[in-house]
Amino acid sequence: MKINFLSRIRNVRKRRERDLFKSTQARLTLLYSGLLILFLIAIVTIVYLVFYTVNLNGQKHELGILVRRETSLVEDYLRENGREAFQRRESQDLIVADYDRFFYYITDPQGNLLIGDEMVPTLRNQLTNLVKNWTPKHNEIHQAVVQVKDMRDEKILKNTPPDFTNVQEVRLMITGQPIYYKDQLIGTLYMGKNISFVYDSFKRLPILLIGIIILFAGVAVYISYLMSKKAMIPITRAFSRQKEFAADASHELRTPLSVLLSSINAIEMVGTLNEKDYAQKLLGTMKEEVKRMTKLVSALLTLARSDSDLIERADEIFDFRPVVENTVHSIETLAKRKQIKLHLQAPNQLLIRGDSEKLTQLLYILLDNAVKYTPNGGEVYLTLSIESSSPQMFQIIVQDTGIGIAPESYDLIFARFYREDKARSKQIAGHGLGLSIAKLIVDVHQGTIAVSSELNKGSTFKVQIPFSVKPHQKAEGKIH
């Protein structure tokens, strides 16, 4: 029964993980496909606008060339036959209406129609109204729509081109050109070009483009799925590493806690000791170590399992000097083993404001890190001060004579699991989380942490936290 229960728990966890990865991959797929589709829509829109502009400008250019050519033809005809040539019957066939010349009219300066022709005779009244009282400027072009009447009448149908028997409206592009005879204005040539087919193509083109968008949207979704699947690989690996670390860390950190607890219990069981004061001091130190290690385990596991930067912190006023002395005393055991000298420079009283537990953890991490990476016989300097700036800054400086840090690694050392020299760091305990926890504590206190270093000469960590207060100030509850 117990095995089945544990199996169910594992299955539930795996199912939650799969759901988390699936939802993350789905969001990535949606993001990638959305960007690709937006890019495709932008391209299609640009193509449509370019097609629209180029076609209309092409039609305007053709109409301009056509009306200038026909105007030259009319002026040549007048020079050969005289101004009265418009009154002759043969002048009616001077310009023939066709698809390029849907209609043409030549009017005198008073607007009276001299000659003209159109493809659909029933549209003459509408067409003449379009050019009536209009004196076109140079290269001026108008667009208009004329309505085609009912073509069912047999008489009308006989005089109408077959292509227009089912047409409801005709879209025209119209322009005009003055006609001169012996440098005298004698009339205006109006000409209209049928561009209905252009607008019909404009109407059909969006349907085609929408079809292309739908087709490529499916391709974009598939490509986005593959991209998101590939993007999830490092995320999945990092998550697996994090799970493994959480399991390994919880197992490995239980051992020192158990040893410390056993030592405390053994000392407490001793009734008589030759050095009672030393035993009491040792007992107190070990109890503090148990508390610190318990909190450290909790912080490590929280950091390993959580991606959130929102961490609660207490807001209290306390004297940091006793905390510093206790922390330095805790580090001295490790320092003595490596014959490293610890130097402390701090005021007799350091009244500051913040979370005492987290700041103690921060100080311990920095000192522990300095001692770990300093060779035997080296030195570590701890300087604490309250800077009289605005706002006041509580400053921690930890300087060592250790192996140093490469400049390109200054930002990386605060990342989780990062070890600058994995080969050289194998002999140094830890999982590369100390400085990431330190950075998190500094961020929670809205401070800054910076590093400067020189390879094989040492490193300096400088922490500034804008929360120091004067002794007479009081704490104000808690902040989160």
Backbone torsions as a table, in degrees:
resi	resn	phi	psi	omega
1	MET	NA	-41.5	179.9
2	LYS	-65.4	-39.6	178.9
3	ILE	-63.5	-42.6	179.0
4	ASN	-63.1	-38.3	179.8
5	PHE	-65.1	-46.3	178.4
6	LEU	-63.7	-37.3	178.2
7	SER	-63.8	-39.4	177.9
8	ARG	-63.9	-41.4	179.2
9	ILE	-61.6	-44.5	178.7
10	ARG	-61.8	-40.8	179.4
11	ASN	-64.3	-39.9	178.9
12	VAL	-64.0	-42.8	179.2
13	ARG	-63.6	-44.5	178.8
14	LYS	-62.2	-39.5	179.4
15	ARG	-64.7	-39.8	177.6
16	ARG	-64.4	-40.7	178.7
17	GLU	-63.3	-44.4	178.9
18	ARG	-61.2	-43.0	179.2
19	ASP	-62.7	-39.3	178.8
20	LEU	-63.8	-45.9	179.6
21	PHE	-66.3	-39.9	179.8
22	LYS	-64.3	-43.6	179.8
23	SER	-65.7	-38.8	177.6
24	THR	-64.9	-43.6	178.8
25	GLN	-65.4	-37.8	178.5
26	ALA	-63.3	-40.9	178.5
27	ARG	-65.9	-39.7	177.3
28	LEU	-64.8	-42.0	178.3
29	THR	-60.7	-44.3	179.0
30	LEU	-62.6	-41.6	-179.9
31	LEU	-65.0	-50.5	-178.9
32	TYR	-61.9	-48.3	-178.0
33	SER	-64.8	-37.0	177.6
34	GLY	-61.7	-43.2	178.5
35	LEU	-64.7	-42.6	179.5
36	LEU	-64.8	-41.9	-179.1
37	ILE	-67.8	-40.9	176.6
38	LEU	-61.3	-40.9	177.0
39	PHE	-63.3	-41.5	179.4
40	LEU	-65.0	-42.7	178.6
41	ILE	-62.0	-40.5	178.5
42	ALA	-62.5	-43.7	179.3
43	ILE	-63.2	-44.7	-179.1
44	VAL	-63.5	-41.3	178.9
45	THR	-62.5	-43.0	178.3
46	ILE	-63.1	-42.6	178.7
47	VAL	-60.4	-44.3	-179.4
48	TYR	-63.3	-45.3	-179.5
49	LEU	-64.5	-39.9	178.0
50	VAL	-64.8	-44.1	178.7
51	PHE	-60.9	-44.1	-179.7
52	TYR	-61.9	-48.8	-177.1
53	THR	-65.9	-46.0	-177.4
54	VAL	-63.0	-42.7	-178.7
55	ASN	-66.4	-45.1	-179.7
56	LEU	-65.2	-43.9	178.0
57	ASN	-63.4	-35.1	176.9
58	GLY	-64.3	-42.3	178.4
59	GLN	-65.6	-39.5	177.8
60	LYS	-63.9	-41.3	-179.9
61	HIS	-63.8	-44.5	179.4
62	GLU	-62.5	-43.0	-179.7
63	LEU	-64.6	-39.6	178.5
64	GLY	-62.5	-43.8	178.4
65	ILE	-63.3	-42.2	-177.1
66	LEU	-63.9	-46.7	-176.8
67	VAL	-69.0	-34.4	177.1
68	ARG	-68.3	-37.9	179.4
69	ARG	-67.5	-43.1	-179.6
70	GLU	-69.0	-34.3	177.1
71	THR	-63.9	-42.0	176.6
72	SER	-62.3	-39.0	178.7
73	LEU	-63.6	-42.6	180.0
74	VAL	-66.1	-42.5	-179.6
75	GLU	-65.5	-36.8	175.4
76	ASP	-64.1	-40.6	179.8
77	TYR	-63.0	-40.7	179.9
78	LEU	-67.9	-38.9	179.0
79	ARG	-63.5	-31.7	-179.2
80	GLU	-82.9	-33.8	-171.0
81	ASN	-115.4	-5.7	178.1
82	GLY	89.4	167.8	-174.6
83	ARG	-67.4	-28.0	-177.2
84	GLU	-78.0	3.3	-176.6
85	ALA	-63.6	-26.5	-179.4
86	PHE	-65.3	-19.7	-177.9
87	GLN	-83.7	-10.5	-179.9
88	ARG	-83.6	155.3	-176.8
89	ARG	-69.8	-36.0	-176.3
90	GLU	-67.7	-18.7	178.9
91	SER	-69.2	-18.2	179.2
92	GLN	-65.8	-24.8	179.4
93	ASP	-98.5	15.4	-178.7
94	LEU	-63.2	-41.9	176.1
95	ILE	-124.5	130.1	-177.3
96	VAL	-104.9	129.2	177.9
97	ALA	-71.1	135.6	174.5
98	ASP	-151.3	-162.0	-175.1
99	TYR	-67.4	-31.3	175.1
100	ASP	-78.0	-32.9	178.8
101	ARG	-114.2	79.0	-178.0
102	PHE	-59.8	-35.0	171.3
103	PHE	-155.1	159.0	169.9
104	TYR	-147.3	142.9	176.2
105	TYR	-137.4	140.0	172.4
106	ILE	-116.2	121.7	-178.5
107	THR	-116.9	157.0	175.9
108	ASP	-83.2	173.9	-178.1
109	PRO	-58.1	-22.1	178.8
110	GLN	-87.3	-3.0	178.2
111	GLY	93.5	5.3	179.0
112	ASN	-79.0	138.2	-178.0
113	LEU	-74.2	124.6	177.3
114	LEU	-92.9	-59.1	175.8
115	ILE	-142.9	162.2	178.2
116	GLY	179.1	169.1	179.2
117	ASP	-160.5	156.6	178.6
118	GLU	-149.0	155.9	-178.7
119	MET	-71.0	-35.6	179.2
120	VAL	-115.5	102.3	-174.7
121	PRO	-57.3	-30.4	-176.4
122	THR	-70.1	-10.0	-177.9
123	LEU	-95.3	6.4	-173.6
124	ARG	-59.5	-43.3	-178.1
125	ASN	-61.3	-43.2	179.2
126	GLN	-65.6	-39.4	-176.1
127	LEU	-71.0	-41.6	179.2
128	THR	-66.3	-32.2	176.8
129	ASN	-66.2	-28.3	-179.8
130	LEU	-68.2	-32.4	-176.3
131	VAL	-103.6	-2.4	-177.3
132	LYS	-67.9	132.6	178.5
133	ASN	60.2	26.2	178.0
134	TRP	-114.7	118.5	174.9
135	THR	-105.7	99.5	-173.9
136	PRO	-67.8	140.1	173.7
137	LYS	-83.3	178.9	-177.8
138	HIS	-62.5	123.7	178.5
139	ASN	59.3	22.3	177.9
140	GLU	-79.1	133.0	-176.7
141	ILE	-131.3	133.4	176.1
142	HIS	-112.9	154.4	172.1
143	GLN	-118.2	143.4	-178.1
144	ALA	-151.0	161.5	178.1
145	VAL	-124.4	128.6	176.4
146	VAL	-112.9	140.0	-178.2
147	GLN	-90.2	131.5	178.8
148	VAL	-88.7	128.3	-177.9
149	LYS	-75.8	178.3	-178.9
150	ASP	-61.9	121.8	-176.9
151	MET	-93.5	9.9	-176.1
152	ARG	-74.7	-17.4	178.7
153	ASP	-67.0	128.8	-173.4
154	GLU	-63.3	-36.3	-178.9
155	LYS	-67.5	-41.9	179.1
156	ILE	-67.8	-40.0	-176.5
157	LEU	-62.5	-34.1	-179.0
158	LYS	-67.1	-31.5	-177.2
159	ASN	-95.4	7.5	-175.8
160	THR	-109.6	134.4	176.3
161	PRO	-58.7	144.0	-176.2
162	PRO	-56.6	-33.3	-176.6
163	ASP	-68.3	-13.2	-175.8
164	PHE	-108.6	7.1	-177.3
165	THR	-70.1	-25.5	-179.0
166	ASN	-114.6	14.0	-177.6
167	VAL	-87.4	135.6	179.1
168	GLN	-94.1	-31.0	178.8
169	GLU	-151.9	155.1	180.0
170	VAL	-125.2	128.6	178.3
171	ARG	-97.5	127.4	-173.8
172	LEU	-120.2	151.9	169.7
173	MET	-116.5	122.1	-168.7
174	ILE	-122.1	140.8	174.6
175	THR	-145.9	173.9	-179.4
176	GLY	-147.0	156.7	-178.7
177	GLN	-143.0	130.0	178.7
178	PRO	-68.8	148.1	178.8
179	ILE	-112.4	129.0	-178.4
180	TYR	-116.4	143.3	174.2
181	TYR	-133.1	116.4	-176.7
182	LYS	54.7	50.3	178.9
183	ASP	58.5	22.3	179.0
184	GLN	-122.2	132.3	179.3
185	LEU	-70.8	121.0	179.8
186	ILE	-116.3	-4.2	180.0
187	GLY	168.8	-174.3	-179.6
188	THR	-135.3	134.7	175.4
189	LEU	-96.7	118.2	175.2
190	TYR	-103.4	138.0	-178.6
191	MET	-142.1	136.6	179.3
192	GLY	-120.0	139.2	-179.2
193	LYS	-115.7	133.4	179.5
194	ASN	-78.5	117.5	178.0
195	ILE	-118.4	24.8	179.8
196	SER	-60.9	-37.9	-179.0
197	PHE	-64.8	-30.4	178.0
198	VAL	-66.0	-45.1	179.9
199	TYR	-70.4	-30.7	174.5
200	ASP	-63.1	-39.4	177.2
201	SER	-67.7	-34.3	176.1
202	PHE	-64.2	-34.1	179.2
203	LYS	-73.0	-37.4	-178.6
204	ARG	-78.8	-29.8	-176.3
205	LEU	-61.0	-43.0	178.3
206	PRO	-58.5	-36.3	178.8
207	ILE	-63.0	-42.8	178.1
208	LEU	-64.0	-43.7	-178.6
209	LEU	-66.9	-38.0	177.1
210	ILE	-63.3	-40.5	175.8
211	GLY	-60.1	-41.2	177.7
212	ILE	-64.0	-41.6	179.3
213	ILE	-61.9	-44.1	179.6
214	ILE	-62.6	-43.0	-179.5
215	LEU	-63.0	-49.7	-177.2
216	PHE	-75.4	-19.5	174.0
217	ALA	-63.8	-40.9	175.5
218	GLY	-62.2	-41.6	177.5
219	VAL	-64.6	-39.7	179.9
220	ALA	-63.7	-40.4	178.8
221	VAL	-63.9	-42.1	179.8
222	TYR	-65.1	-44.6	178.0
223	ILE	-63.0	-40.8	179.2
224	SER	-64.0	-37.1	177.1
225	TYR	-61.7	-44.4	179.1
226	LEU	-65.0	-40.4	179.4
227	MET	-64.8	-44.6	-179.8
228	SER	-66.3	-35.8	177.6
229	LYS	-63.2	-41.0	177.9
230	LYS	-69.0	-37.3	179.3
231	ALA	-67.5	-26.7	-179.0
232	MET	-76.4	-16.3	-176.6
233	ILE	-60.4	-53.4	178.3
234	PRO	-64.6	-30.8	178.0
235	ILE	-65.6	-44.2	179.1
236	THR	-63.6	-41.9	179.0
237	ARG	-63.9	-44.0	179.8
238	ALA	-62.9	-39.0	178.8
239	PHE	-64.8	-40.6	178.4
240	SER	-65.2	-41.8	177.5
241	ARG	-62.8	-38.7	180.0
242	GLN	-65.1	-42.6	177.9
243	LYS	-63.1	-43.3	179.1
244	GLU	-63.0	-41.5	179.4
245	PHE	-63.6	-43.9	-179.8
246	ALA	-58.8	-42.8	179.3
247	ALA	-67.1	-46.1	-178.4
248	ASP	-66.4	-43.2	-177.9
249	ALA	-64.0	-43.3	-179.5
250	SER	-63.1	-33.7	179.3
251	HIS	-74.5	-46.1	-175.8
252	GLU	-70.8	-34.1	-177.3
253	LEU	-78.8	-14.5	175.8
254	ARG	-68.7	-31.9	-176.2
255	THR	-62.6	-53.3	178.3
256	PRO	-62.4	-33.1	177.5
257	LEU	-65.4	-40.5	179.1
258	SER	-65.4	-40.4	179.2
259	VAL	-63.4	-44.8	-179.9
260	LEU	-63.4	-43.0	179.1
261	LEU	-64.1	-40.4	178.0
262	SER	-63.2	-40.0	179.2
263	SER	-64.2	-42.6	179.3
264	ILE	-63.0	-44.5	179.4
265	ASN	-62.0	-38.8	-179.8
266	ALA	-65.3	-41.4	179.4
267	ILE	-66.3	-40.4	179.9
268	GLU	-65.6	-29.5	-179.7
269	MET	-75.0	-19.0	179.4
270	VAL	-76.7	124.2	-177.1
271	GLY	-83.4	-35.6	-175.3
272	THR	-130.3	128.3	177.5
273	LEU	-129.0	145.4	179.3
274	ASN	-67.2	-36.8	-178.5
275	GLU	-115.7	80.3	-174.8
276	LYS	-63.4	-42.4	-179.3
277	ASP	-62.5	-41.3	179.3
278	TYR	-65.7	-40.5	179.0
279	ALA	-62.8	-41.9	178.5
280	GLN	-64.6	-40.1	178.4
281	LYS	-64.6	-42.6	178.5
282	LEU	-63.9	-41.0	179.4
283	LEU	-62.5	-44.3	178.9
284	GLY	-63.6	-40.8	179.1
285	THR	-62.5	-43.2	-178.0
286	MET	-68.0	-36.2	176.5
287	LYS	-63.0	-41.6	178.0
288	GLU	-63.3	-37.1	178.6
289	GLU	-65.0	-40.1	178.0
290	VAL	-61.4	-45.3	178.9
291	LYS	-62.1	-45.8	-178.8
292	ARG	-62.8	-44.6	-179.8
293	MET	-65.3	-36.5	177.9
294	THR	-63.1	-44.0	178.3
295	LYS	-68.4	-34.7	179.0
296	LEU	-65.5	-41.6	177.3
297	VAL	-59.6	-45.1	179.1
298	SER	-61.1	-42.8	-179.8
299	ALA	-66.4	-42.0	-179.8
300	LEU	-61.7	-47.2	-178.4
301	LEU	-67.3	-37.3	176.9
302	THR	-63.5	-41.9	179.8
303	LEU	-66.4	-37.0	-177.5
304	ALA	-74.0	-30.4	-174.5
305	ARG	-97.2	-18.3	-173.2
306	SER	-111.3	144.7	175.3
307	ASP	-106.2	6.5	-176.9
308	SER	-91.3	143.4	177.5
309	ASP	-98.3	2.2	-178.7
310	LEU	-88.1	106.8	-178.1
311	ILE	-127.2	135.1	178.9
312	GLU	-70.7	148.2	173.2
313	ARG	-143.8	146.4	178.1
314	ALA	-75.9	158.2	178.0
315	ASP	-128.0	98.7	-175.4
316	GLU	-141.2	158.6	175.3
317	ILE	-102.2	128.4	-178.7
318	PHE	-153.3	163.2	177.6
319	ASP	-89.5	117.5	-175.1
320	PHE	-82.2	-13.5	-175.9
321	ARG	-60.8	-48.9	177.9
322	PRO	-59.4	-36.4	178.2
323	VAL	-62.5	-41.9	-179.9
324	VAL	-62.0	-45.3	-178.5
325	GLU	-63.2	-42.3	178.6
326	ASN	-64.9	-40.2	-179.6
327	THR	-66.5	-44.2	178.2
328	VAL	-61.6	-40.0	178.9
329	HIS	-63.5	-37.2	178.5
330	SER	-67.1	-34.6	-178.1
331	ILE	-80.0	-20.7	-175.2
332	GLU	-58.8	-34.6	-179.7
333	THR	-59.0	-48.6	178.4
334	LEU	-65.6	-39.4	-178.0
335	ALA	-66.0	-39.8	-179.0
336	LYS	-65.1	-34.7	178.6
337	ARG	-61.4	-32.9	-179.3
338	LYS	-101.6	9.8	-179.5
339	GLN	53.9	41.8	179.1
340	ILE	-99.0	131.9	179.1
341	LYS	-88.8	130.9	177.4
342	LEU	-102.1	129.6	179.7
343	HIS	-118.3	127.9	-179.4
344	LEU	-117.2	129.5	175.2
345	GLN	-131.4	110.8	-177.2
346	ALA	-159.1	153.8	176.3
347	PRO	-63.9	159.3	178.1
348	ASN	-64.9	-24.8	177.5
349	GLN	-134.9	128.8	178.3
350	LEU	-124.2	83.7	-179.2
351	LEU	-85.1	111.5	-176.2
352	ILE	-131.0	177.5	-177.0
353	ARG	-129.1	131.5	179.5
354	GLY	158.6	-158.1	179.2
355	ASP	-96.8	107.9	-174.8
356	SER	-62.5	-39.3	-178.3
357	GLU	-65.1	-45.4	-178.4
358	LYS	-70.2	-36.6	178.2
359	LEU	-69.7	-33.0	173.6
360	THR	-64.3	-42.9	177.2
361	GLN	-62.5	-40.6	178.0
362	LEU	-60.4	-47.8	-179.3
363	LEU	-62.8	-40.9	-179.4
364	TYR	-64.2	-42.0	-179.5
365	ILE	-61.8	-44.8	-178.1
366	LEU	-65.5	-43.4	179.1
367	LEU	-68.6	-43.4	179.4
368	ASP	-61.6	-40.8	179.0
369	ASN	-64.4	-40.5	-179.4
370	ALA	-65.9	-44.2	-179.3
371	VAL	-67.0	-40.3	-177.9
372	LYS	-61.2	-41.0	-173.0
373	TYR	-99.8	15.7	174.7
374	THR	-107.0	127.3	-179.7
375	PRO	-64.0	164.7	178.4
376	ASN	-54.7	137.6	178.4
377	GLY	83.8	6.2	-179.6
378	GLY	-83.6	-169.6	-178.2
379	GLU	-137.7	148.2	177.0
380	VAL	-130.1	130.5	-177.8
381	TYR	-115.3	128.4	177.0
382	LEU	-116.5	121.1	179.9
383	THR	-124.3	127.1	177.9
384	LEU	-124.5	140.5	-178.4
385	SER	-159.8	163.5	173.4
386	ILE	-114.0	112.8	-177.0
387	GLU	-82.0	133.0	-178.7
388	SER	-85.6	62.7	176.8
389	SER	-106.3	-175.8	178.8
390	SER	-124.4	106.8	0.8
391	PRO	-76.9	168.8	178.6
392	GLN	-64.2	143.4	-177.4
393	MET	-119.8	128.8	169.0
394	PHE	-88.1	124.1	-171.4
395	GLN	-118.7	132.9	174.8
396	ILE	-121.0	125.9	177.1
397	ILE	-124.8	121.9	177.2
398	VAL	-117.8	117.0	-177.4
399	GLN	-120.8	136.4	179.9
400	ASP	-131.3	171.4	176.2
401	THR	-112.8	44.0	-172.8
402	GLY	-88.7	-154.9	-172.4
403	ILE	-76.6	-17.5	178.0
404	GLY	84.0	171.1	-177.5
405	ILE	-133.1	135.7	177.7
406	ALA	-68.1	142.9	-177.8
407	PRO	-56.1	-36.1	-178.8
408	GLU	-70.1	-9.8	-179.1
409	SER	-101.8	4.2	-176.0
410	TYR	-57.9	-43.3	-179.6
411	ASP	-81.5	-29.7	-175.1
412	LEU	-73.1	-28.0	-175.1
413	ILE	-65.5	-18.0	178.7
414	PHE	-90.6	0.4	177.8
415	ALA	-82.0	153.8	180.0
416	ARG	-66.4	139.8	174.1
417	PHE	68.9	5.3	-176.0
418	TYR	-79.8	131.9	171.9
419	ARG	-128.2	120.8	-172.7
420	GLU	-61.7	-47.0	-179.4
421	ASP	-124.1	93.3	-174.8
422	LYS	-63.1	-37.9	-178.8
423	ALA	-65.9	-42.9	-178.6
424	ARG	-78.0	-21.6	-175.2
425	SER	-90.7	-1.2	-179.1
426	LYS	-63.1	-31.0	-178.9
427	GLN	-81.7	-7.2	-179.3
428	ILE	-103.5	125.4	-176.6
429	ALA	-67.7	153.1	176.7
430	GLY	128.0	165.5	-178.3
431	HIS	-118.8	14.6	179.1
432	GLY	76.0	27.8	-178.3
433	LEU	-109.0	-13.4	-173.7
434	GLY	-56.6	-53.3	-176.9
435	LEU	-70.0	-29.3	176.4
436	SER	-67.3	-37.1	175.1
437	ILE	-67.2	-41.5	177.7
438	ALA	-59.4	-44.4	178.5
439	LYS	-61.9	-39.3	179.8
440	LEU	-65.3	-41.8	178.6
441	ILE	-64.0	-42.6	178.6
442	VAL	-63.4	-42.6	179.1
443	ASP	-62.7	-39.7	178.5
444	VAL	-61.3	-33.1	178.4
445	HIS	-90.2	9.6	177.3
446	GLN	59.4	35.1	178.8
447	GLY	-107.8	-167.6	179.9
448	THR	-132.6	149.6	174.8
449	ILE	-133.1	130.8	-176.9
450	ALA	-134.2	156.0	-179.3
451	VAL	-131.5	141.8	170.3
452	SER	-134.1	141.5	-172.6
453	SER	-155.6	163.2	173.9
454	GLU	-141.1	127.5	-175.0
455	LEU	-57.0	133.9	177.8
456	ASN	65.5	12.0	177.6
457	LYS	-124.8	-25.5	176.7
458	GLY	135.2	173.1	-177.9
459	SER	-134.4	155.8	177.2
460	THR	-131.9	122.9	175.8
461	PHE	-106.2	128.6	-178.0
462	LYS	-122.9	121.5	180.0
463	VAL	-114.0	132.0	175.0
464	GLN	-127.9	126.0	-177.3
465	ILE	-127.8	119.5	-175.9
466	PRO	-83.8	65.9	-179.9
467	PHE	-143.5	12.9	177.8
468	SER	-71.5	147.1	-178.2
469	VAL	-133.0	164.3	176.8
470	LYS	-78.2	155.6	-175.2
471	PRO	-57.1	-30.9	-174.8
472	HIS	-82.6	-7.5	-179.1
473	GLN	-77.7	153.6	-178.2
474	LYS	-112.4	154.7	176.8
475	ALA	-72.6	154.0	-176.8
476	GLU	-126.3	72.3	175.0
477	GLY	68.0	-144.9	-178.0
478	LYS	-126.3	152.6	174.1
479	ILE	-123.3	158.8	-178.7
480	HIS	-127.1	NA	NA
